[in-house]
Amino acid sequence: MLTMNFIDLPQMISASGSVMLPGSKSISNRALLLAALAEGETELHALLDSDDTARMREALAALGVTVSAAGDGNLRVTGCGGRFPVRQAEIFLGNAGTAFRSLTAVLAFAGGEYVLKGVPRMHERPIGDLVDALKACGANIEFLEKKGFPPLRIHPADIRPDSVVKIRGDVSSQFLSGLLMALPLAGARVTVEVEGELISKPYVDMTLNLMARFGVTVERESWRAFSVPAGACYRSPGFYQVEGDASSASYFLALGAIRASAEHPIRVEGVGKNAIQGDVRFADALAAMGATVEAGENWISAARPADGKPLTGIHLDCNHIPDAAMTLAVAALFAQGETTLANIASWRVKETDRIAAMAAELRKLNVRVEEGADFLKIIPPDAAHPLQPAVIDTYDDHRMAMCFSLASLGVPLRIRDPGCVAKTFPDYFDRFTAVVKPAPVIAIDGPTASGKGTVSARVAQALGFHYLDSGALYRLTALAAREAGVDWADEAGVAFIAAQLDVVFHAGGVRLNGKEAGEAIRHEEISTGASKVAVLPAVREALLFRQRAFHRAPGLVGDGRDMGTVVFPAAQLKVFLTASPAVRAERRTRQLLERHEPADLATIQADLEARDVRDRARPVAPLRQEADALLLDTDHLGIDEAVAKVLDWFAARC
Ligand code: DC
């Protein structure tokens, strides 16, 4: 369920289906820029529509380039023939790294006065090596705040013909890609020499490939020296088809490798075996883990290993797939044996420090992780270190959000700020939920003493499902508040207690702060307290994820007041289990007398009617029968019959 600042994912039990990929971010931004620089009009097909491409389009608009709709979601770019119409502009590029690097290089040679800036994180991402290289052949660029980092002011360059510029290859291949795309604008022959190991070569290869499609052939000696002859200029190829994003494909392929059967694999469309994106090699990494991987011209599919074998951990140099390698870090949770991702130092200067972020969030799931300057080692869960539900932070990093969605194949989780996926894949979570199947839930709601607790526990037992007694959480909160001396009406105080609740449900009962509390929470006084704290919205909010964390394989029966309306609105079966106040009061009286506790029928009936009123009248999550909930009136029904009825209904839904 998507809300404003988080998405709660239940444990997913299977995955299958087909996904049409959004366009590649890297190709889209390169194609937009080259089409803008080219002579002639270019129609761009299947271009990615996301935050990063929006920043590039805004930048091109600010530079006077016309980009218009060409029908069918395609775009028409009217090229400026190497000279942007606007000669002076201030351009904001958000956190779009590819756009920032390539525009820095291109604008350095474009002959105008420009300022380039971004969000605060963009101003922490180094760009000094690129600027130094550009300056070495005559560019005139100033750092406006901190030396080596954006924002930048760019003045017209004074290009020295036949310059040789050296650029480090081991920080970000985007520097080299940016420089290469700018070379035809230099108006003179410039040679670029790479110092040190060139990381992420496939991205450079992609740049060369696109430049060739736009009429410029780069001369290169191995991966060390590159140059473009003087006089080379970009020419529109007429139209250009953008491949589906291979990095975006990685999440779905991993999903298939972890949970899909060979008969019903996960298939991604829009990218295939001859793709120009380096991240298609991610499929090889999955195959090396044992997954069943197949590929055609325009598709790739993945499923679990053959013969029921598990995935196996791998030790991989990830230099060639820096972005998709993040997906392996989460796929590793489902493999046998540890996984080491090596040569990933570039993760540290991406949208966030991705090594630190990945390690911190995996640890929240109780995963053992070792992190180094340029590697990450993941030890998969086992019986002694099971995965545990967690609230995952995403650091304004789209890939963190998408990667962690895969952890829901093992455990329910909450992902904060899921909207950050808009950077490259705005409808990611819709696509994700369309190809996974959550563990089933039976939501049983009803008033107090209706017998729903007994019925729910028996249904759970019959099906081998987990059981959530959500009322117990409200009771425990009331008890914990009482013990801490917090008034039941103190919303913030009780909500704080609810959020910190140290509760362990075990076979025989429940422990609160290490003490058995099964009996204490059933006292009438605590029942009243529970019904009072349950009206407080902050308390309900604090307990929401704690309840959803029960939504695990093989399935769940949840009983309460708002199981079907708020906590599990997508439940396969919703039951509204009730009985008349007289019958309920009679049952409760009998129960108390059996326990040799004082019981007066009239007082009990008055009391439960008062609680009914509170539960039904409260503004937040009131007790009510959902339109899609089936009514089970137990006035004339024994427990066995009620259980059988629920089981019948559930069987009919499966
Ligand atoms: O089901 P129960 O009697 O143990 O519930 C105790 C109180 O908690 C009850 O007054 C209503 C409240 N409650 C709730 O508001 N929402 C739930 N899902 C479950 C219980």
Boltz pocket constraint, residues with backbone or C-beta under 6 A from the ligand:
constraints:
  - pocket:
      binder: B
      contacts: [[A, 446], [A, 448], [A, 449], [A, 470], [A, 471], [A, 472], [A, 474], [A, 475], [A, 527], [A, 530], [A, 531], [A, 532], [A, 534], [A, 535], [A, 559], [A, 560], [A, 561], [A, 562], [A, 563], [A, 611], [A, 615], [A, 621]]
      max_distance: 6.0
